[in-house]
């Protein structure tokens, strides 16, 4: 799976070292959970929500000819 969990502290604080993150990435936060994914080189990435909550993250990848 492309999305990876991001650890939150016991107090719910989110701490990220931006030097360790991929150069291009997306951070999704919903319902007290945080996940991160590296963005593909050529793709359309969509975040699907349902009733205000993140339901799915879709990656539609392609390649230039």
C-alpha positions in Angstrom: 0.0 0.0 0.0 1.3 3.4 -0.9 -0.1 5.3 2.1 2.0 5.0 5.3 0.9 5.8 8.8 2.4 8.8 10.5 3.0 8.4 14.2 1.3 10.9 16.5 2.5 11.6 20.1 0.4 10.5 23.1 -0.9 14.1 23.2 -1.9 14.0 19.6 0.9 16.2 18.3 2.2 15.6 14.8 5.9 16.0 14.3 7.6 15.5 11.0 11.2 16.1 9.9 10.8 17.6 6.5 14.4 16.6 5.6 13.4 12.9 5.8 10.2 13.2 3.8 10.1 12.5 0.1 10.6 15.5 -2.2 7.0 15.5 -3.3 4.4 14.0 -1.0 0.9 14.3 0.3 -0.1 14.3 4.0 -3.8 13.4 4.7 -5.3 13.9 8.1 -8.8 12.6 9.0 -10.5 11.4 12.2 -7.3 11.8 14.3 -5.2 9.7 11.9 -2.5 10.9 9.6 -1.0 9.2 6.6 1.6 10.2 4.1 2.4 9.1 0.5 5.0 9.9 -2.0 3.5 11.4 -5.2 4.1 9.5 -8.4 6.1 11.2 -11.2 3.1 11.3 -13.7 -0.3 10.7 -12.2 -3.6 12.1 -11.1 -4.1 11.8 -7.4 -7.6 12.2 -5.9 -8.9 12.2 -2.4 -12.4 10.8 -2.0 -14.5 11.9 0.9 -17.8 10.6 2.3 -19.7 12.6 4.9 -16.7 14.8 5.5 -14.3 11.9 6.2 -11.5 10.6 3.9 -12.8 7.4 2.4 -10.1 6.6 -0.2 -7.0 8.1 -2.0 -6.8 7.1 -5.6 -3.6 7.2 -7.8 -4.2 7.1 -11.5 -0.7 6.7 -12.9 0.4 7.3 -16.5 3.5 7.6 -18.5 4.5 10.2 -21.2 5.1 8.8 -24.6 
